[in-house]
Amino acid sequence: MAIVTKENLGLLHEKLTVKLEKTDYLPSFEKALKEYSKKANIPGFRKGMVPAGLIKKMYGPSLFTDEVLRSVDRELISYLQESKVDIFAQPLPLETDLHQLDVNNPIDYSFHFEIGMKPEFNLPDLGTAKVTRYEVTVTDEMINGEVTRLQNRYGNMKDEETVGTEENVLNLSFQEANANGDIVEGAPKKDNSILVSYFAPAFRPKWIGKKAGDAVTAQLKDAFEEKEREWIISDLGLKEDPAAADKYFNIELTKVGLLEKKELNEAFFEQLYPGKEIKTEEDFRNKLKEEIAAYWAGQANSQIQDQVYHVLVDHTQMEFPQGFLKKWLQSQTEEPKTEEEIEAEFPKFLSQLKWTLISDKIIQENGIQVAPDEIRDFAKQQLASYMGGNMSDDQPWVADYIERMMKDKKYVEDSYNRLQTQKVFEWAAAQTNPAGKAISAEEFTKMVSEHHH
């Protein structure tokens, strides 16, 4: 009769020894041998008439090994289930030498394994956690900027003979040159469309009065201020060149345009918000204020979830079988990693593992699941986003797309995990009592950027 014994190796780290008597595996091996002899096709013998000795000689060693290991797995799984031991990953084989197995000399065997056990822990009280709900103030400047953006987006571009205002759109061709404007041999042309106002204030007058075919030679550091210069340098493919700002370029004007902004009238409001009964500019601005406020409220919710994540991870006390986990990490790579590599990766791995255990606990204790219809709705939302919102749910091809995605096992699994994780954060955030704090959009953006950095 098989016996499983355990020996402590450290914190949440144990060694299991499975002791097999030959009576635990020999009957099943002999049965497997007989079954194989009935099915074996060996030249010179009729099916089912192959001598048992020949079958044992040819296939006995592999069948013997399979049955012994199958018996070990059975006993190990049975022990873990009966003991209700919650372990990480799978037991790691330890000191196991398969060369000890001899089909011609069945004996008692011992196999050794290491296991790492999951820790028991309690979550912190989210109701008393210090959490802040940042309330971004929607300003007239923000509303004006959105009004202008929409007017420009839906406006009409008309051609102009010459540059007459900072609002002119310039179609330009950049080509590297020397200070005299002579083109560097082999220098490629890079086309771009830029408002005159995109240039540095002191440089803008150089374009006034210019027409298609005219050119200006300048260093990038003179033509653009820092923020715009970085974008231009990147667009010219010079991001990795530390001397890019000092380079001269021949900037040729190929076309002059002027964007006629969309007029703020009822027809434009209906185009943007069909059926919403927005008839006046005041109604329009109120609607934009509502949308801007909703956007920043969504950002604030995400920030609360970020705070909750840190509360849970930083204030949940948890211990790990670090010796086992490091060995397990070592076993997961085809090319063995050095101890230094494992040590370097381990803190990040441990942090991710901690969050996995925390989220699993929340899911199990609160029955957080995702229904198939929720995945369908998620797929529909993604499709609508891809289509820019211009999509009707009752179109047959939409239903076909959704059903096709629901048959994609990887998509369904990824979507399930994503939605379930979102529900975990929503549940956790709902347990908090955040204190409100007014903040400007610039301050909020800077705070989030610095935190992510």
N, C-alpha and C positions, 0 to 999 in steps of 0.2 A: 504494500500500500504506500502510495506517494505521501511524502511529508514536506511541508513548506515551513522553514524556520526563518527568523529575522534577527539581524544584528545591527545595532545602531552605529552609524559612521559619523554622525554629526547632526547639526540642527536640521530637522526635517529631511534627513538623509539616512537611508537604511539599505542594508544588504539583505537580499532574499536568497535563500538557498533551497532549490527544489531537489529533493532526493527521490529518485525513481528506483523502484525494485523492478526486476526484469518482468515480473508478472504484470506490471503496469503497461508495458508496451509490446511484449512478445506475442500475446494472442492476436492483437490487431496486425502486427507485422506478418505473422503466418497467414492470416486471412487475406491480407493484401497480396502476398506471394501467390496464393492459390488463385485469386481472382485474376492476377496478371498472367498466370500460366494458361488460363482459359482463353485469353484474348490475344496472346502473343503470336505474331506471324514471323516465324524463323525459317529460312530456306532449308529444305530437306525434311521438314516435319509438318504433319498435318496440324491445322489449327486445333488447339486444345489437347494435343498429344505430345507436347514438348516435355521431356523429362524434367522433374522438379529440380534435380541437381544442377542442370544446365541453366534453368531460369534463375536459381539462386546465385550461381556463379556470375551470370551476366548482369542481373538487375538487383540482386540482393543488397549490395552495399548502399545503393541510393534509396531503395525502399526502406531499408533498416534505419537510415539516418532520418528520413522523412517521418517515420512513425515515432521515433524517439523524440524528435523535436516537436511533433504535434502533441505528444503526451505532455511534454514540458509546458508548452503554451496553454494547454487545457488546464493543467494544475495551477499555473500562475494566474490565469484569468479568474479561475474559480476562487482562489484565495483573495484576490483583490476585491472581487465582488462581495464575497461573504464578509470581509473585514471592513467593507465600505471605506476603503482608502482612496482619497481623491489625489491623484498623482499628476505631475507634469509629464506631458508627452508619453513616451513608452519606456518600460524598463530597459536599462542598458545592460547588455551581456557583459559579464565580468569573469575573467579567469576561465573562460570556456574553451576547451580544446577538443574540437571535433575528431581529432585523430585517435582519441581514446575509444571511439565507437568501432566495434569489431563484430561484423555479422556472424562470424564463426565462433564467437565467444561472448554471448550475451551475459551481461553482469548488471549489478546495480550501479547507477550513475548519479553524479551530483552536478548541478548546473547553478551558476551564481549570477545574480543580477543586482544592479543598483537602482533605487527609485528615489525620486525627489517628490516630497509631499507638498501640496498646496497649503498655505498658511490659513489659519482662521483669523478674522479681523472684523472690526466694526467701523462703519463709516462715520465721519464727523457729523455733528448736528448742523445741517445747512441753514436751519432757521435762525441760528445765532451768528452765522458767518458774516463778516464785514464785506458786503457786496454793494457796488455803486451802479445805479442806473444813470448813465450820462444822457442829459436831455439837450440835444443840439438846438440852438436858437436859429430859427429860420428868419433871415434878414431880407430887407428889400433888395439888397445887392444880389443875394442868391436868386431871388425871383426874377430880377431884371436880367441876370445872366442867362437864366433858362428861357426867358422870353426871346432874347436875342439869338440864342442857340437855335430855337425852333424856327424863328423867322429866317435865319440863314439856311438852315437845313432844307426848308421847303421853298426857299427863294429861287429866283431865276438868274442865271449868269448871262450877261450880255457883253459883247466885244466892245473894246474901246480903242481909239487910235493911239492915244498917249496916256501916260501915267499922270493923273491930276490930283489924286488924294491918297491918304494913307489906307483907305478902304479898298483900293484897287488890288486885284488878285494878279500876281505875276507868274507866268509860266517861264521858268528859268532853266538854263543849261549850265552846270558847273563843270569846269575843266581846269585842272591844276596848271599854273603858269608861274612865271617869274615876276619880279616887282614891276617890270615894264609891260606886263600883259602878254609876253610871248609864251605860247603853249608849250608845256613840257612834252618832249617827244614820247609818243605812245600813251599819253594820258587819256584815260577813258572819259566819256561824257556821262554826267549824272543829271537826270532831269528831275525837277521838283516844281510844285505849285505853292507859292507863299504870299501871304498878305504883306503889303508894304510895312504895315505896323509890326510885323514879326521881326524886322530888322532893328538894330540899336537906334535909339532916338536921333543920335548925331549923324547916323548914316542914311536915314530915310530921305532927306532932301536930295541925295544923289540920284534918286530914281524919278523925281518929279520932272515931267517934260520928256522923259525917255519914251521911245516907241520900239516896236518889234525890230530886231536886228541890232539895236544898240547894246553895248556891253560895258561892264564896270569891273575893274581889277581891284581886289582887296584881300587883306588877310582876314581869316575867319574871326580872329580875336577883335578886329575893328568892326566887322560887319554885324556881329551878333553879340548880345549879352550872354552871360554864362548859361542860363537855363536853355535858351534857344540854341546856343552854340553846341551844347552837348547833343541835342537832338540832331542837328545838321551833321555833326562829325560822325555820329552813328549811322546816319542815312548815307553818308559818303563812303562808308566802309572803313573809316579811319579810327575806330574806337580804340584799337590797340596801339595806335601811334601816339606817343607822348608829346610829339612836336606838331600834332595836327593843327592846333590853334594858330601856329605861326606860319602855316603854309599860305601861299598866295593862290587865288583862283580867279580865272577869267569867268565872270558871271554874265552870260548872254541872255537878253530878254527876247523870248520867242513869241510871246502873246500877252496882251493886256486885257484883263477882264474886270467887270464890276458886278458884284453880287447885289441884285435888287431884292431887298428883304420883303418877305411876305407881309402884306398889309394885315393889320389886326382888325378883322371884321368877323361877322357872324359866320360867313362861309368858311373861313379858316378855322374857326373854333369847331364847327361841325365836322370839318375834315379830320381834325385831331381827336375829337370826342363825339363821335356820332351818337345821336339820341340822348345826349346828356343835358340838353337844353341850356347850353352855355351861350348867352347872347351878347354879353357886354365884356369889355376889357376887364372890368372889376371881377366878373364871374370867372373869367379866364385866369386871372392872377390868383384868385382864391383857390381854384382847382390846382394850379401849380404849387401853391403853398402847401396844400393838403398832400400832394404827391411827394414833395421834397421832405415834408415832416415824416411821412410814412417810410421813406427811404432811410432817413437817419434813425428812425425808431427801430428799423430792422437791423441797422448797424449796431445800435445800442444793445439789442437782444443778443447779437452775436458776441458782443464784448462781455455781456453778463455770463454767457456760456463759457467764455474763456476764463473769466474769474472763477467760476464754479469748478472748472477743470483743475485749476491750481489749488483751490481749497481741498478738493478731494485727494489729489495726488500728494500735496504737501502735508496734509494733516491726517492722512490715514496711516496708522502705524502697521507695518507689515514686515515680516521676516521671511527670508528665502533660503533654500538649500543651495547656497552659492557654489559649493564644490560640485554638486551634481549638475547644476545648470551650465557651469563652465565645461564640464565633460560633454554634456549634451550638445553644446554649441560646437565643440571640437568634432563631434561625430557627424555634423550636418554638412560638412564640406568635403568635396572630392579630394581637394588638395589640403592636407593637414595645415592648420594655422599654428603659428608660434604662440607661446604663452603671452608674449608681449602684445600680439594682435588681439588675442582674446581679451586681455585685460583692458586694452584701449576701447574695444567695442562694448564691453560689459555694462558700463553705467547706462548707456542709451538703451541697451537691450532690457535692462532691469526696469527702467522707467516705463518702457512700452509694456512690459509684462505686468507691471503694477496697475497700469490703466486698464489693461485687458481684464484682470481679476476684479477690479472695481466695477467696470461696466457690466461684466457677467453677473456680479452679485445684484446690481440694480435691475437687470433684465429678469433674473430668476425670481427675486423677491416681489417684483411688481408686475410680473406676467406680461412684459413688453414684447409684443409680437407685431408682425407686419402681414396684413391680409393681401391676397392676390390682387384685389381691386385697387389697393393702395399702390401696388407696383405698376398696374395699368395706368393709373392717374399720373404717376411719376413719369412714365414713358411718354404720356401725352403732353405733359408740361415741358419735357425736354424737347419734344418735336416742335411744339409751339415756339419755344425759345429759338430753335434753329431757323424756324420760318419767320422770325421777327414778329411773331404774334398774329401774322396774317394767315389764319387757318380756321376752317369751320369744322367742328366736331362731327358733323353729320356726313362728311365726305367719305365714300367707301374706302378710298385708299388709306385714310387715317386709321380706320378699324383694321385693315389688312396689316398695316405697319405695326400696330400695337400687338396683334396676335403673333406676328412673326417674332417680335422681340420677346414675347412671353414664352416662346419655344427655345430661345437661346439660353441655355443653362447658365453660362457665365454671366450674361447680362442680368438674369433674374437674381443670381446669387449676389452679385455686386450691388444691385439696387436694394435688395433686402438688407444687406449689411449697412448700406449708407442710410437707409430710412430708419433702421433700428437704432443706429448710433445717434441720429438726429432726435429720435424719441427719448433716448437716454438723457441727452443734454436738456431737452425740453422738460422732462420730469425733474431733473436736478434743479434747473433754474426756477421751476414752480415752487420748490421747497424753500426758496430764499425770501428774505424781506429786504430788498435793496433800498438804499437811501438815494433819493434823487439829487442830481447835481447839474446845474446849468453849465453849458460849455459851448464854445464857438466851434464851428466846423473845422477851422484850421487847427485849433488846439486838440480836438478829438483825433483828427487825422495824424497829427504829429505824435500823439501819445500811442496810438495803435502801431504806427510805423516803428517807433523806438522800441516798443515791446517785442514786436516780431523780430527786429534786428538782434 
